[in-house]
Protein backbone atom coordinates (compact mmCIF):
# COMPACT_ATOMS: atom_id res chain seq x y z
CA UNK A 1 0.00 0.00 0.00
CA UNK A 2 1.10 3.56 -0.66
CA UNK A 3 0.27 6.89 0.94
CA UNK A 4 0.60 10.46 -0.28
CA UNK A 5 2.42 12.52 2.34
CA UNK A 6 2.84 16.32 2.39
CA UNK A 7 5.28 18.49 4.34
CA UNK A 8 3.99 22.06 4.04
CA UNK A 9 6.64 24.66 4.86
CA UNK A 10 6.82 28.42 4.57
CA UNK A 11 8.81 28.31 1.31
CA UNK A 12 8.15 24.91 -0.25
CA UNK A 13 5.58 22.18 0.16
CA UNK A 14 7.22 18.79 -0.34
CA UNK A 15 5.26 15.68 -1.12
CA UNK A 16 6.09 12.01 -1.47
CA UNK A 17 4.38 8.76 -2.34
CA UNK A 18 5.52 6.40 0.43
CA UNK A 19 4.90 2.85 1.52
CA UNK A 20 4.55 1.62 5.11
CA UNK A 21 8.29 0.95 5.31
CA UNK A 22 8.86 4.70 4.64
CA UNK A 23 10.39 3.98 1.23
CA UNK A 24 9.85 7.01 -1.00
CA UNK A 25 8.47 5.81 -4.31
CA UNK A 26 8.13 9.26 -5.88
CA UNK A 27 8.66 12.78 -4.62
CA UNK A 28 8.21 16.40 -5.65
CA UNK A 29 7.63 19.90 -4.35
CA UNK A 30 5.99 23.20 -5.21
CA UNK A 31 6.24 26.78 -3.96
CA UNK A 32 3.97 27.33 -0.98
CA UNK A 33 1.69 30.36 -1.47
CA UNK A 34 3.25 33.31 0.36
CA UNK A 35 1.77 33.92 3.80
CA UNK A 36 1.33 37.66 3.11
CA UNK A 37 -0.43 37.38 -0.25
CA UNK A 38 -1.53 33.75 -0.62
CA UNK A 39 -5.01 32.45 0.09
CA UNK A 40 -6.55 29.31 1.52
CA UNK A 41 -8.20 28.62 -1.82
CA UNK A 42 -4.87 28.87 -3.66
CA UNK A 43 -3.18 26.47 -1.25
CA UNK A 44 -6.02 23.93 -1.39
CA UNK A 45 -6.07 24.12 -5.19
CA UNK A 46 -2.35 23.32 -5.41
CA UNK A 47 -2.68 20.45 -2.93
CA UNK A 48 -5.71 19.10 -4.77
CA UNK A 49 -3.83 19.03 -8.05
CA UNK A 50 -1.21 16.74 -6.51
CA UNK A 51 -3.83 14.58 -4.79
CA UNK A 52 -5.67 14.01 -8.06
CA UNK A 53 -2.41 12.95 -9.68
CA UNK A 54 -1.76 10.24 -7.07
CA UNK A 55 -5.19 9.44 -5.64
CA UNK A 56 -5.63 6.17 -7.51
CA UNK A 57 -2.35 4.92 -6.04
CA UNK A 58 -2.91 6.17 -2.49
CA UNK A 59 -4.68 4.69 0.53
CA UNK A 60 -4.73 8.06 2.25
CA UNK A 61 -3.23 11.53 2.64
CA UNK A 62 -0.98 12.61 5.54
CA UNK A 63 0.06 16.19 6.29
CA UNK A 64 2.90 17.72 8.28
CA UNK A 65 2.46 21.48 8.68
CA UNK A 66 3.25 24.36 11.04
CA UNK A 67 0.95 25.74 13.71
CA UNK A 68 -1.16 24.62 16.62
CA UNK A 69 -3.40 21.91 15.21
CA UNK A 70 -6.28 19.86 16.51
CA UNK A 71 -5.09 16.71 14.81
CA UNK A 72 -8.04 14.65 16.07
CA UNK A 73 -10.47 16.97 14.29
CA UNK A 74 -8.11 17.81 11.41
CA UNK A 75 -8.47 21.50 12.27
CA UNK A 76 -5.90 24.33 11.98
CA UNK A 77 -6.18 26.42 15.15
CA UNK A 78 -3.20 28.40 13.91
CA UNK A 79 -0.96 27.58 10.95
CA UNK A 80 2.37 29.35 11.46
CA UNK A 81 3.59 30.87 8.20
CA UNK A 82 0.48 29.50 6.49
CA UNK A 83 -1.64 32.09 8.27
CA UNK A 84 -4.35 31.92 5.61
CA UNK A 85 -5.23 28.43 6.92
CA UNK A 86 -6.07 29.59 10.45
CA UNK A 87 -9.50 28.31 11.44
CA UNK A 88 -9.63 25.86 8.52
CA UNK A 89 -10.92 22.26 8.90
CA UNK A 90 -8.32 21.22 6.35
CA UNK A 91 -8.60 17.45 6.71
CA UNK A 92 -12.38 17.53 6.34
CA UNK A 93 -12.26 19.80 3.28
CA UNK A 94 -9.73 17.63 1.45
CA UNK A 95 -11.28 14.34 2.53
CA UNK A 96 -14.73 15.33 1.32
CA UNK A 97 -13.39 16.78 -1.90
CA UNK A 98 -11.28 13.77 -2.86
CA UNK A 99 -13.13 10.95 -1.04
CA UNK A 100 -10.00 9.75 0.75
CA UNK A 101 -8.86 9.73 4.42
CA UNK A 102 -6.76 12.77 5.40
CA UNK A 103 -4.80 13.48 8.60
CA UNK A 104 -2.81 16.53 9.73
CA UNK A 105 -0.15 16.94 12.40
CA UNK A 106 2.23 19.69 13.50
CA UNK A 107 5.64 19.56 11.79
CA UNK A 108 7.66 19.49 15.02
CA UNK A 109 5.44 16.73 16.37
CA UNK A 110 5.96 14.81 13.12
CA UNK A 111 9.72 15.06 13.59
CA UNK A 112 9.31 13.64 17.11
CA UNK A 113 7.13 10.80 15.81
CA UNK A 114 9.70 9.96 13.12
CA UNK A 115 12.46 9.68 15.71
CA UNK A 116 10.24 7.61 18.02
CA UNK A 117 9.17 5.26 15.23
CA UNK A 118 12.48 4.59 13.50
CA UNK A 119 15.11 6.99 14.82
CA UNK A 120 16.98 8.17 17.90
CA UNK A 121 14.02 7.74 20.27
CA UNK A 122 13.11 4.24 19.10
CA UNK A 123 12.36 2.02 22.10
CA UNK A 124 12.39 4.81 24.67
CA UNK A 125 9.50 5.47 27.06
CA UNK A 126 9.98 9.21 27.59
CA UNK A 127 11.91 11.49 25.29
CA UNK A 128 12.07 14.86 23.59
CA UNK A 129 13.01 16.04 20.13
CA UNK A 130 14.32 19.59 19.70
CA UNK A 131 14.51 20.97 16.17
CA UNK A 132 16.76 24.03 15.97
CA UNK A 133 15.67 26.10 12.99
CA UNK A 134 14.15 29.56 12.69
CA UNK A 135 12.79 28.76 16.16
CA UNK A 136 12.74 25.65 18.35
CA UNK A 137 10.31 23.01 17.18
CA UNK A 138 9.89 19.43 18.25
CA UNK A 139 7.74 17.35 20.51
CA UNK A 140 7.48 15.19 23.61
CA UNK A 141 7.08 11.44 23.85
CA UNK A 142 5.58 10.45 27.21
CA UNK A 143 4.73 6.83 28.06
CA UNK A 144 5.54 5.89 24.46
CA UNK A 145 2.99 8.30 23.02
CA UNK A 146 3.15 11.79 21.54
CA UNK A 147 2.09 14.13 24.34
CA UNK A 148 0.17 17.24 23.22
CA UNK A 149 -1.96 18.17 26.23
CA UNK A 150 -5.64 19.05 26.37
CA UNK A 151 -5.22 22.18 24.25
CA UNK A 152 -2.68 20.75 21.80
CA UNK A 153 0.10 23.08 23.02
CA UNK A 154 2.50 20.77 24.89
CA UNK A 155 5.93 20.80 23.33
CA UNK A 156 5.62 24.29 21.85
CA UNK A 157 9.17 25.05 22.95
CA UNK A 158 9.50 28.37 21.12
CA UNK A 159 6.92 29.90 23.48
CA UNK A 160 8.93 29.17 26.64
CA UNK A 161 10.23 32.34 28.28
CA UNK A 162 13.93 31.99 29.13
CA UNK A 163 14.93 35.57 30.04
CA UNK A 164 12.70 37.42 32.48
CA UNK A 165 14.45 40.68 31.61
CA UNK A 166 13.07 40.32 28.07
CA UNK A 167 9.69 38.80 28.87
CA UNK A 168 7.90 41.32 26.65
CA UNK A 169 10.32 40.86 23.74
CA UNK A 170 10.65 37.98 21.29
CA UNK A 171 14.35 37.72 22.09
CA UNK A 172 13.41 36.61 25.60
CA UNK A 173 11.86 33.38 24.38
CA UNK A 174 13.40 30.00 23.66
CA UNK A 175 12.54 30.06 19.97
CA UNK A 176 14.66 33.16 19.44
CA UNK A 177 17.41 32.21 21.89
CA UNK A 178 18.04 28.73 20.52
CA UNK A 179 17.02 29.10 16.90
CA UNK A 180 19.63 30.16 14.34
CA UNK A 181 18.85 33.82 14.97
CA UNK A 182 19.92 33.35 18.59
CA UNK A 183 23.27 31.92 17.53
CA UNK A 184 23.78 34.71 15.01
CA UNK A 185 22.97 37.45 17.53
CA UNK A 186 25.19 35.99 20.26
CA UNK A 187 28.07 35.72 17.80
CA UNK A 188 27.54 39.26 16.51
CA UNK A 189 27.66 40.53 20.11
CA UNK A 190 31.33 39.56 20.14
CA UNK A 191 32.32 40.13 16.52
CA UNK A 192 30.43 43.45 16.16
CA UNK A 193 29.29 42.25 12.74
CA UNK A 194 25.78 42.33 11.29
CA UNK A 195 24.05 39.18 12.54
CA UNK A 196 21.72 39.19 9.53
CA UNK A 197 24.70 38.64 7.23
CA UNK A 198 25.56 35.30 8.81
CA UNK A 199 25.31 31.94 7.10
CA UNK A 200 25.17 28.90 9.40
CA UNK A 201 27.74 26.83 7.54
CA UNK A 202 30.24 29.68 7.33
CA UNK A 203 29.82 30.46 11.03
CA UNK A 204 30.77 26.91 11.94
CA UNK A 205 33.67 26.98 9.49
CA UNK A 206 34.99 30.04 11.33
CA UNK A 207 34.44 28.33 14.67
CA UNK A 208 36.27 25.20 13.51
CA UNK A 209 39.14 27.40 12.30
CA UNK A 210 39.49 28.81 15.84
CA UNK A 211 37.85 32.24 15.51
CA UNK A 212 37.75 33.24 19.20
CA UNK A 213 34.81 35.63 18.87
CA UNK A 214 32.68 33.09 17.02
CA UNK A 215 33.59 30.44 19.59
CA UNK A 216 32.45 32.75 22.40
CA UNK A 217 29.13 33.25 20.66
CA UNK A 218 28.72 29.50 20.21
CA UNK A 219 29.51 28.92 23.89
CA UNK A 220 26.86 31.44 24.98
CA UNK A 221 24.39 29.79 22.63
CA UNK A 222 24.96 26.26 23.92
CA UNK A 223 24.95 27.47 27.55
CA UNK A 224 21.37 28.69 27.08
CA UNK A 225 20.36 25.54 25.24
CA UNK A 226 21.96 23.35 27.92
CA UNK A 227 19.94 25.01 30.69
CA UNK A 228 16.67 24.30 28.93
CA UNK A 229 17.65 20.71 28.10
CA UNK A 230 18.48 20.14 31.77
CA UNK A 231 15.21 21.79 32.85
CA UNK A 232 13.24 19.51 30.52
CA UNK A 233 15.09 16.52 31.87
CA UNK A 234 14.42 17.47 35.49
CA UNK A 235 10.72 18.07 34.84
CA UNK A 236 10.06 14.94 32.78
CA UNK A 237 12.87 12.46 33.59
CA UNK A 238 13.60 11.81 29.92
CA UNK A 239 15.38 8.78 28.53
CA UNK A 240 16.76 10.69 25.54
CA UNK A 241 16.80 14.23 24.15
CA UNK A 242 17.42 14.21 20.39
CA UNK A 243 18.56 17.46 18.76
CA UNK A 244 17.91 18.10 15.08
CA UNK A 245 17.61 20.93 12.58
CA UNK A 246 20.12 22.42 10.17
CA UNK A 247 22.79 23.60 12.61
CA UNK A 248 22.58 20.36 14.60
CA UNK A 249 24.43 18.60 11.79
CA UNK A 250 27.59 20.37 12.94
CA UNK A 251 29.67 18.13 15.27
CA UNK A 252 31.00 21.24 17.00
CA UNK A 253 27.50 22.16 18.18
CA UNK A 254 27.08 18.83 19.95
CA UNK A 255 30.59 19.03 21.40
CA UNK A 256 29.89 22.47 22.85
CA UNK A 257 26.40 21.49 24.04
CA UNK A 258 27.77 18.51 25.96
CA UNK A 259 30.44 20.70 27.54
CA UNK A 260 27.82 23.28 28.52
CA UNK A 261 25.65 20.58 30.12
CA UNK A 262 28.60 19.12 32.03
CA UNK A 263 29.73 22.54 33.24
CA UNK A 264 26.23 23.47 34.41
CA UNK A 265 25.65 20.23 36.31
CA UNK A 266 29.09 20.24 37.89
CA UNK A 267 28.39 23.69 39.33
CA UNK A 268 24.68 23.21 40.08
CA UNK A 269 23.92 25.01 43.38
CA UNK A 270 21.46 22.30 44.48
CA UNK A 271 24.29 19.80 44.81
CA UNK A 272 24.63 20.73 48.47
CA UNK A 273 21.20 19.11 49.02
CA UNK A 274 21.70 16.09 46.79
CA UNK A 275 24.85 14.84 45.11
CA UNK A 276 22.73 13.29 42.38
CA UNK A 277 21.31 15.54 39.68
CA UNK A 278 20.28 13.53 36.62
CA UNK A 279 22.27 14.22 33.49
CA UNK A 280 20.30 14.28 30.24
CA UNK A 281 21.25 11.84 27.51
CA UNK A 282 21.60 14.00 24.41
CA UNK A 283 22.01 12.65 20.90
CA UNK A 284 21.57 13.65 17.26
CA UNK A 285 18.30 13.20 15.45
CA UNK A 286 18.59 10.44 12.88
CA UNK A 287 16.32 12.07 10.32
CA UNK A 288 16.61 15.52 8.79
CA UNK A 289 15.03 16.47 5.46
CA UNK A 290 12.49 13.63 5.44
CA UNK A 291 11.68 13.57 9.17
CA UNK A 292 8.36 15.38 8.78
CA UNK A 293 7.26 13.09 5.96
CA UNK A 294 8.09 9.99 8.00
CA UNK A 295 6.36 11.30 11.11
CA UNK A 296 3.26 12.37 9.20
CA UNK A 297 3.01 8.88 7.72
CA UNK A 298 3.32 7.33 11.19
CA UNK A 299 0.56 9.61 12.48
CA UNK A 300 -1.71 8.58 9.61
CA UNK A 301 -1.07 4.88 10.17
CA UNK A 302 -1.81 5.24 13.87
CA UNK A 303 -4.95 7.29 13.39
CA UNK A 304 -6.40 5.33 10.49
CA UNK A 305 -5.45 1.90 11.77
CA UNK A 306 -2.77 1.00 9.27
CA UNK A 307 -0.16 -1.66 10.02
CA UNK A 308 3.02 -0.52 11.76
Secondary structure, DSSP 8 states (H G I E B T S, - for coil): -EEEEEEE-SSEEEEEEEETT--EEEEEEEE---TTT--HHHHHHHHHHHHHHHGGG-S-EEEEESS-EETTTTEES--TT-GGGTTB-HHHHHHHHHTS-EEEEEHHHHHHHHHHHHSTTTT-SSEEEEEESSSEEEEEEETTEEE--TTS-TT-GGG-B--GGGTTSGGGBHHHHHSHHHHHHHHHHHH-S-GGG--HHHHHHHHHTT-HHHHHHHHHHHHHHHHHHHHHHHHH--SEEEEESGGGG-HHHHHHHHHHHHHHHHT-GGGGT-S------EEE-S-STTHHHHHHHHHHHHHHT---
